[in-house]
Amino acid sequence: MGLLDVLRGRRDLKAPAPDRLFAMTTAYVTLDTELGLKTDGAAGIVFQALDTADFNQIATDMQEVVSATSSESGTKIDTSDDSFGYRWMILRDPDLEDLVVGLNAVGGALETGGYGDRILCAVFPFRDRTGGKVYWIYNYKRGRFYPFVPAAGEQQRDNERELKLKAQLGEELPVEPELERWFPLWDIPI
């Protein structure tokens, strides 16, 4: 971007690095051993679906690719639409690394097809030692993770625990520094 672009008000936004999603595989050692968070054996990618032949073909192709490779990795795939009009592509596999690779493949196919702006996030559910749910959410537009911990009660969250998780994993995961961008996801189908 040059000086004239700045003066004219044009600016190119730098896209987030897609490989940041893979930080989850290395952070899982800390999540598991130090924090006692175990993977639920599932993860999902959330996107705003379009009712076009091109978009539907990409989504179908990705389901077929993940299904075809499931004989090697054991990954299963399901899709569902939520009440907000977003489609959830849910992958199930006991190996977190396989889940990350699968989500990366789906996200990459959507981006290559020109639909990268339709991707909302990737969601990684974990269970703590007491059986409580803890989610790590990867915001594709920002290229950063943030924790989401639902608390007892209707649409309540445990902000204290979320901040503690940020402090514990901030060195291993690219964590979103702006807390107002830590959007809750209610009724997660994973």
C-alpha atoms as one frame of an Amber mdcrd trajectory, in Angstrom:
protein
   0.000   0.000   0.000   1.442   3.335  -1.038   1.007   6.881   0.175  -1.549
   7.667  -2.546  -3.671   4.719  -1.448  -3.684   6.089   2.090  -4.607   9.598
   0.923  -7.428   8.260  -1.262  -8.766   6.165   1.604  -8.046   2.816  -0.018
  -6.531   0.113   2.012  -6.090  -3.596   1.607  -6.834  -5.668   4.622  -4.364
  -8.417   5.263  -6.076 -11.783   5.454  -5.337 -13.884   8.533  -2.804 -16.645
   8.144  -4.756 -19.871   7.574  -2.092 -21.964   9.281  -2.951 -20.398  12.662
  -5.699 -22.995  12.976  -2.943 -25.609  13.388  -1.819 -23.951  16.629  -4.594
 -25.958  18.280  -2.692 -29.209  17.685   0.375 -28.020  19.591  -1.652 -26.278
  22.316  -3.552 -29.507  22.942  -0.616 -30.891  24.919  -1.015 -28.071  27.444
  -4.814 -28.261  27.338  -4.694 -31.968  28.129  -1.774 -32.373  30.519  -1.721
 -29.085  32.420  -5.335 -27.900  32.272  -7.127 -31.265  32.264  -9.177 -30.430
  29.169  -9.909 -33.470  27.011 -11.157 -33.248  23.446 -14.764 -34.245  22.891
 -13.648 -36.003  19.709 -15.497 -33.502  17.555 -15.051 -30.077  16.013 -17.086
 -27.945  13.679 -16.769 -25.232  11.100 -19.596 -22.720  10.868 -20.392 -20.808
   7.704 -23.210 -18.925   6.083 -24.444 -21.181   3.314 -25.618 -19.892  -0.037
 -28.267 -21.588  -2.104 -26.226 -21.588  -5.303 -25.115 -24.552  -7.363 -21.443
 -23.569  -7.039 -21.542 -23.229  -3.260 -23.553 -26.427  -2.794 -21.087 -28.304
  -5.021 -18.137 -27.136  -2.901 -19.918 -28.221   0.296 -20.813 -31.595  -1.237
 -17.278 -32.115  -2.528 -15.828 -31.393   0.913 -18.161 -33.892   2.553 -17.086
 -36.490  -0.005 -13.378 -35.734   0.487 -13.619 -36.039   4.268 -15.750 -39.184
   3.949 -13.321 -40.735   1.436 -10.346 -40.132   3.690 -12.208 -41.380   6.764
 -11.041 -44.917   6.072  -7.520 -43.697   6.892  -8.302 -41.232   9.648 -11.652
 -42.464  10.952 -13.218 -39.013  10.635 -17.000 -38.874  10.298 -18.850 -35.825
   9.024 -22.350 -34.435   9.604 -24.013 -31.180   8.663 -26.824 -29.254  10.279
 -28.318 -25.793   9.964 -28.977 -23.691  13.039 -31.790 -21.252  13.773 -29.625
 -18.300  12.656 -29.172 -19.653   9.133 -25.621 -20.897   9.591 -24.499 -24.321
   8.472 -22.429 -26.446  10.811 -20.121 -29.009   9.269 -19.269 -31.249  12.208
 -16.335 -33.640  12.119 -15.982 -36.475  14.613 -12.674 -38.180  15.292 -10.868
 -39.057  18.527  -7.628 -37.572  17.108  -7.593 -33.768  17.429  -4.973 -33.448
  14.702  -7.288 -35.198  12.204 -10.057 -32.781  13.175  -7.842 -29.752  12.574
  -6.698 -31.100   9.205 -10.320 -31.772   8.199 -11.500 -28.302   9.239  -8.580
 -26.745   7.418  -9.524 -28.663   4.250 -13.138 -27.490   4.436 -12.134 -23.888
   5.128  -9.524 -23.972   2.369 -12.048 -25.272  -0.163 -14.502 -22.512   0.720
 -11.759 -19.884   0.457 -10.489 -21.268  -2.860 -14.049 -21.217  -4.205 -14.318
 -17.528  -3.324 -16.477 -18.036  -0.238 -13.916 -17.414   2.497 -15.902 -14.409
   3.706 -18.830 -16.742   4.464 -16.875 -18.646   7.141 -17.728 -17.601  10.673
 -15.555 -19.780  12.886 -14.269 -23.192  13.879 -15.330 -24.641  17.231 -13.357
 -27.110  19.361 -15.277 -28.540  22.346 -13.454 -29.916  25.384 -14.486 -31.394
  28.727 -12.826 -30.438  31.984 -12.168 -32.762  34.923 -15.712 -32.219  36.250
 -17.362 -32.914  32.879 -18.075 -29.250  32.148 -17.867 -27.920  28.598 -15.145
 -25.555  27.448 -15.021 -24.348  23.844 -12.129 -22.857  21.957 -13.423 -20.814
  19.035 -11.271 -19.853  16.066 -12.450 -16.669  14.356 -11.416 -17.024  10.703
 -11.727 -13.310   9.933  -9.399 -12.382  12.787  -7.140 -15.443  12.662  -7.360
 -15.818  16.440  -8.804 -18.110  19.098 -10.825 -17.290  22.191 -12.327 -19.420
  24.969 -16.053 -19.715  25.541 -17.201 -21.310  28.803 -20.961 -21.618  29.310
 -22.020 -21.387  32.948 -25.042 -22.728  34.775 -28.182 -20.853  33.849 -29.739
 -19.724  30.623 -27.179 -18.101  28.319 -24.684 -17.386  31.081 -20.942 -17.567
  30.650 -18.038 -17.938  33.041 -16.009 -14.833  32.191 -13.524 -15.424  34.997
 -12.641 -18.872  33.686 -12.394 -17.554  30.118  -9.867 -14.928  31.216  -7.926
 -17.526  33.178  -7.762 -19.784  30.086  -6.548 -16.833  28.024  -3.747 -16.258
  30.523  -2.826 -19.946  30.610  -2.711 -20.442  26.828  -1.904 -16.980  25.530
   1.640 -18.013  24.664   0.632 -21.134  22.738  -2.440 -19.979  20.850  -2.959
 -16.730  18.978  -5.647 -15.463  21.385  -7.919 -12.560  20.432  -6.745  -9.583
  22.535 -10.001  -7.605  22.175 -12.419  -9.140  24.687 -15.444  -7.537  23.003
 -14.759  -9.860  20.057 -15.215 -12.958  22.224 -18.692 -13.681  20.904 -20.691
 -16.404  22.653 -22.132 -19.224  20.584 -25.268 -20.613  22.202 -26.848 -23.964
  21.349 -23.665 -25.369  19.794 -24.667 -28.656  18.106 -21.422 -30.418  19.029
